[in-house]
Amino acid sequence: MQNATKAIDLREIFLTFAKIGLTGFGGGMAIVALVERVCVKEKGWLSDEEFLHGIAFGQILGPFSLNSCTFTGYYLRGVAGGVAAAVGFMLPSFVIVSVLSWLYFTYHTLPELQAALKGTNPVVIGLILVVAVDMGRKQIKSGGKLLMALLAFLASALLKYNSALILLAAAVAALGLAIYKREAR
């Protein structure tokens, strides 16, 4: 369902996601955290719950962070908004990675460059943990939700199950629980 309260200009969507694509780093949850901060908290374009639905949809197919951007753009302005968000998000990355690839293959033997690249990994892990804790605080407010989150974590981290299968199993479990509760009344 599109945001009916205010039509956001396609240029603003493109520029917002271009800025996210330009300033965000780390991929996955690091980008998703930036999208949430900008689009949910700063601009108020969609609610936390709507954004979490986009994250769930984004994990099903393809690049997670790009899908979250596309979902947000689509929510705001339909197909044109989704395209504007996706292109805006990808364009800076394409240009930057192209330039960095050229630099890397030209200068990859320099020890200073190798040391600098090793230093970025802990930063990305820290950003992902901050986002996970922040989202958990907002959404996990009962023992059942905590159990489901822990089971999903274990299925993903230890058993290496596909994220789409985990989401499908969670949806089936939630649907089953809702039907059980309705019939118990």
TORGUZA-468269 format. One line per field, with one value per residue: residue in one letter; x negated, y, z negated of N, C-alpha, C in turn. Coordinates in steps of 0.1 Angstrom, whole numbers. Each point is the difference from the previous one (the first is absolute). Layout:
N
type <- (a  ...)
n_xx <- (X  ...)
n_yy <- (Y  ...)
n_zz <- (Z  ...)
ca_xx <- (X  ...)
ca_yy <- (Y  ...)
ca_zz <- (Z  ...)
c_xx <- (X  ...)
c_yy <- (Y  ...)
c_zz <- (Z  ...)
This chain:
185
type <- (m  q  n  a  t  k  a  i  d  l  r  e  i  f  l  t  f  a  k  i  g  l  t  g  f  g  g  g  m  a  i  v  a  l  v  e  r  v  c  v  k  e  k  g  w  l  s  d  e  e  f  l  h  g  i  a  f  g  q  i  l  g  p  f  s  l  n  s  c  t  f  t  g  y  y  l  r  g  v  a  g  g  v  a  a  a  v  g  f  m  l  p  s  f  v  i  v  s  v  l  s  w  l  y  f  t  y  h  t  l  p  e  l  q  a  a  l  k  g  t  n  p  v  v  i  g  l  i  l  v  v  a  v  d  m  g  r  k  q  i  k  s  g  g  k  l  l  m  a  l  l  a  f  l  a  s  a  l  l  k  y  n  s  a  l  i  l  l  a  a  a  v  a  a  l  g  l  a  i  y  k  r  e  a  r)
n_xx <- (-9  3  -10  12  -8  -11  2  -9  -7  0  -3  9  8  -3  0  11  4  -2  5  10  1  -1  8  8  -4  -5  9  9  -1  -12  3  5  -10  -8  5  0  -13  -3  6  -3  -12  -9  4  2  -7  -4  9  -4  12  3  -10  4  12  -5  -5  12  6  -8  2  12  -3  -11  -7  -2  -11  -3  4  -6  -10  1  1  -9  -7  3  -2  -10  -4  2  2  5  6  4  2  6  6  3  3  7  4  2  4  1  6  7  1  3  7  5  1  6  8  1  2  8  4  0  5  6  -12  5  -9  -1  2  -8  -7  2  0  -10  -2  5  -5  -7  -1  -1  -8  -6  0  -3  -8  -4  1  -6  -8  -2  -1  -9  -5  1  -4  -10  14  -2  3  12  -1  -4  8  9  -4  0  11  4  -5  5  11  -2  -4  8  12  -3  12  7  -3  2  -6  -9  1  0  -9  -6  2  -3  -10  -2  2  -8  -9  1  0  -10  -5  3  -4  -10  4)
n_yy <- (-12  9  8  1  1  -3  5  -9  11  -4  12  2  -9  3  13  -4  -8  11  9  -8  -2  13  1  -9  -9  -11  5  -8  -4  2  -4  -11  0  3  -10  -8  4  -1  -11  -6  1  3  -7  -11  -6  -8  -8  -2  -2  11  6  -6  3  12  0  -4  8  9  -8  0  10  -3  11  -3  7  -5  -12  3  5  -10  -7  7  0  -13  -1  9  -6  -12  -5  12  -1  -13  3  12  -7  -10  8  8  -11  -6  11  5  -11  1  13  0  -11  6  11  -5  -6  11  7  -9  -2  13  0  -11  2  12  -1  13  -3  -10  8  10  -9  -5  13  -2  -13  3  10  -7  -8  11  5  -12  -1  12  -2  -12  6  11  -8  -7  11  4  -12  -3  -1  -13  -9  0  14  0  -9  7  12  -6  -6  12  6  -9  1  13  3  -9  0  13  1  -1  13  -3  -11  7  10  -10  -6  12  3  -13  1  12  -4  -10  8  8  -11  -5  12  2  -12  4  11)
n_zz <- (0  9  -3  -5  -11  7  12  -2  3  12  2  -10  5  12  -4  -6  9  8  -9  -2  13  -1  -11  4  -10  5  8  5  -12  4  12  -4  -9  10  8  -11  -3  13  5  -11  -5  10  11  -8  10  -10  -5  -13  -3  8  -6  -11  5  4  -12  -5  8  -5  -10  7  8  6  4  -12  1  12  -4  -11  7  8  -11  -6  11  1  -13  3  12  -5  12  3  -12  2  13  -3  -9  8  10  -8  -6  12  5  -12  -4  11  -1  -13  2  10  -7  -11  9  8  -11  -4  12  -1  -12  3  5  -1  -9  3  13  -1  -8  8  9  -7  -1  12  0  -10  8  11  -6  -5  12  4  -10  3  13  -2  -8  8  11  -6  -4  13  5  -8  -2  4  -9  6  0  -13  -3  7  -5  -11  2  5  -11  -8  6  -1  -12  -7  4  2  -6  12  1  13  -3  -7  9  10  -7  -2  13  3  -8  4  12  -3  -6  10  8  -7  -1  13  3  -8  7)
ca_xx <- (9  -8  2  10  1  -8  -8  -14  -5  -9  -13  -4  -3  -13  -11  -1  -6  -14  -8  -2  -10  -13  -5  2  -10  1  10  10  6  -6  7  14  0  -1  13  9  -2  4  13  10  -1  -2  10  13  7  8  -1  -9  7  0  -14  -4  6  -9  -12  3  1  -13  -8  4  -7  -10  -7  8  1  7  14  6  1  10  13  3  4  13  10  3  5  3  -11  -10  -7  -9  -11  -8  -8  -10  -11  -7  -8  -11  -9  -13  -8  -6  -11  -11  -6  -8  -13  -8  -6  -11  -11  -4  -7  -12  -9  3  -12  -5  3  9  14  4  3  12  11  3  6  15  9  6  9  13  7  5  13  11  4  8  13  8  5  10  13  5  6  13  10  1  6  6  -8  2  -7  -14  -2  0  -12  -11  1  -4  -14  -7  2  -9  -15  -6  5  -2  12  2  9  14  6  3  11  11  3  6  13  9  2  8  13  6  3  12  12  2  5  14  8  1  9)
ca_yy <- (12  12  11  9  13  10  -5  4  2  -11  5  -1  -15  -3  6  -6  -13  2  3  -12  -8  6  1  -13  -10  -13  -9  -7  7  14  8  0  9  14  3  2  13  11  -1  -2  9  14  5  -4  -4  -12  -4  -11  -13  -1  -2  -14  -8  1  -8  -14  -2  2  -11  -11  -1  10  9  4  15  6  -3  9  13  -1  -1  13  8  -4  4  14  4  -11  -5  11  3  -11  2  11  -4  -10  6  10  -8  -8  9  4  -12  -4  9  -2  -13  1  8  -8  -12  4  3  -12  -8  8  2  -10  -6  9  -5  10  -3  -13  3  8  -9  -9  8  3  -11  2  11  -5  -10  8  7  -11  -3  12  0  -11  3  10  -6  -10  8  6  -10  -12  5  -11  -13  -7  6  -3  -14  -1  6  -9  -12  5  2  -14  -6  7  0  -13  -10  5  0  12  11  -1  -11  4  9  -8  -8  10  4  -11  -1  11  -3  -12  5  9  -8  -8  9  3  -12  -2  10)
ca_zz <- (0  1  -10  6  -7  7  11  0  13  5  -1  -14  -2  7  -6  -14  1  5  -12  -8  7  -1  -13  -6  4  -8  5  -9  -11  -2  9  -5  -11  5  6  -11  -7  9  5  -10  -11  4  10  -3  12  -3  -14  -3  4  14  4  -3  11  11  -3  2  14  6  -2  7  12  4  -10  -11  -2  12  0  -10  7  10  -7  -5  12  5  -9  1  13  10  8  3  -13  -2  9  -5  -12  4  8  -9  -9  7  9  -6  -2  13  3  -10  1  13  -3  -10  7  7  -9  -6  10  4  -12  -10  -7  -11  -14  -7  4  -6  -14  -1  3  -12  -11  1  -4  -14  0  6  -10  -11  5  2  -14  -5  6  -5  -14  1  5  -10  -11  4  4  -9  -12  -7  0  12  11  -3  4  15  4  -3  9  13  -1  0  13  10  -3  -2  10  14  8  9  -6  5  -7  -14  1  3  -12  -10  4  -2  -15  -5  5  -8  -13  1  2  -12  -10  4  -3  -14  -6)
c_xx <- (-9  4  10  0  -8  -8  -14  -6  -10  -14  -5  -3  -13  -11  -2  -8  -14  -9  -2  -10  -14  -6  0  -12  3  11  10  6  -6  8  15  2  1  14  11  -1  5  14  11  -2  -1  11  14  8  8  -3  -10  6  0  -14  -4  7  -9  -13  3  2  -14  -9  3  -8  -11  -6  9  1  6  15  7  2  11  14  4  4  13  11  3  6  2  -13  -11  -8  -10  -12  -9  -9  -11  -11  -8  -9  -12  -10  -13  -8  -7  -12  -11  -7  -8  -14  -9  -6  -12  -12  -5  -9  -13  -10  1  -12  -5  5  10  14  5  4  13  12  3  7  15  9  6  10  14  7  6  13  11  5  9  14  8  5  11  14  6  8  14  10  2  4  7  -9  1  -8  -15  -4  -1  -13  -13  0  -4  -16  -8  2  -9  -14  -6  4  -2  12  1  10  14  7  3  12  13  5  6  14  10  2  9  15  7  4  13  12  3  7  14  10  2  10  14)
c_yy <- (12  11  10  14  11  -6  6  1  -11  5  0  -14  -3  6  -5  -13  0  3  -12  -9  6  0  -13  -9  -12  -9  -5  9  14  10  1  10  14  4  2  13  12  0  -1  11  15  5  -4  -5  -13  -4  -11  -13  -2  -3  -14  -9  0  -8  -15  -4  0  -12  -12  -2  10  7  6  15  7  -2  8  14  0  -1  14  10  -4  4  14  4  -11  -4  11  3  -11  1  11  -3  -10  6  10  -7  -6  9  4  -13  -5  8  -2  -13  -1  7  -8  -13  4  3  -13  -8  7  0  -11  -6  9  -5  9  -2  -13  2  7  -8  -9  7  3  -11  2  11  -5  -10  8  7  -10  -3  11  -1  -12  2  10  -5  -10  7  4  -11  -12  5  -11  -12  -8  6  -2  -14  -2  6  -9  -12  4  2  -14  -7  6  -2  -14  -10  4  -1  12  9  -1  -12  4  9  -7  -8  9  4  -11  -2  11  -2  -11  5  9  -8  -7  10  4  -11  -3  9  -6)
c_zz <- (0  -10  6  -7  7  11  0  14  4  -1  -14  -4  6  -8  -15  1  7  -12  -8  7  0  -13  -8  4  -9  6  -10  -11  -3  9  -4  -12  4  7  -10  -6  8  3  -11  -11  4  8  -4  12  -2  -15  -2  5  15  5  -3  9  12  -2  2  15  7  -2  8  13  1  -11  -10  -2  12  -1  -11  6  10  -6  -5  11  6  -10  2  13  10  7  3  -12  -2  9  -4  -12  3  8  -8  -9  6  7  -8  -3  12  3  -9  1  13  -2  -9  6  8  -9  -6  9  4  -12  -11  -7  -11  -14  -7  4  -6  -14  -1  3  -11  -11  1  -5  -14  0  5  -10  -11  5  1  -14  -6  6  -5  -14  0  5  -10  -12  4  2  -9  -14  -8  1  13  12  -2  4  15  5  -3  9  14  1  1  13  11  -4  -2  10  14  9  8  -7  4  -6  -14  0  2  -12  -11  4  -2  -15  -5  5  -7  -14  0  2  -13  -11  4  -3  -15  -7  -1)
